[in-house]
Amino acid sequence: MEQSSTSALLQGTVLDLASDVVSALRSGDHVRAGSTLTAGGAGEGVARAAVRVLGADALLPSVLLRVPPAPGQLAVFKDAVAAHQPRADAAPAVVWSHWAMARTLRRLEHSLTGPDAAEPAAEPGADWLDGAGWQTLTHQLAVLAPLALPGEECAVTRAARRRPVDVARGFVRAVRRRDWQQAAGAGRWLTLLDGVPDTLGLEAGLDFVRLMGGSDPRVALQLEAARLMPAAVLL
């Protein structure tokens, strides 16, 4: 019973944090993005775990809108990076998610304190994506949607750029399966890729995903990111 209660608390905190991020992306108010983390409603461990679930997107408003995070928000994010180091046998997506968080932390610390910010770990490999079928590719990219940022360069973004048609197929499949989280994550990647078929109708497709799944703040987060990224200049 206690484990079930903790799981429910974590899930609720993740949704609250995602809602904060969506509100901040829509309003430009960075304080809103950290309200769940700094309000003290969830314990420190639950707050860190929620940040770990959301990954680098927990600080997406600061990255896309070029506004500094609230000090308490940045502190919880930093603690989450330190406390949730991937194990040696961790899945590639887990390793990449942690790497993206570390890179985001360094970017923000660099903007706040200058070039003395710590360097992130070496970039992981992404060979497993090259041989993946289009369904698996789309699933993995949706999980790693926090890496989909304008002007960013890493092995995962290069793998996505090589296969825009496969990602488009995955987007359509996710919509047909009513998997709105995967569809939104794939759509976020597609806004950055060249070679996406015009017949996909991406803009209309994203509007449909917003209509059908946008009440889920995790879906809305990806859609807001997709909306803002074309005009964004990163820190």
Buried (B, 14 or more C-beta within 10 A) or exposed (E): EEEEEBEEBBEBBBBBBBBBBBBBBBEEBBBBBBBBBBEEBBEEEBBBBBBBBBBBBBBBBBBBBBBEBBEBBBBBBBBBBEEBEBEEEBEBBBBBBBBBBBBBBBBBBBBBEEEEBEEBEEEBEBEBBEEBEBBBBBBBBBBBBBBBBBEBEBBBBEBBBBBBEBBBBBBBBBBEEEBBBBBBBBBBBBBBBEEBEEEBEBEEBBEBBBEBBBEBBBBBBBBBBBBBBEEBEEB
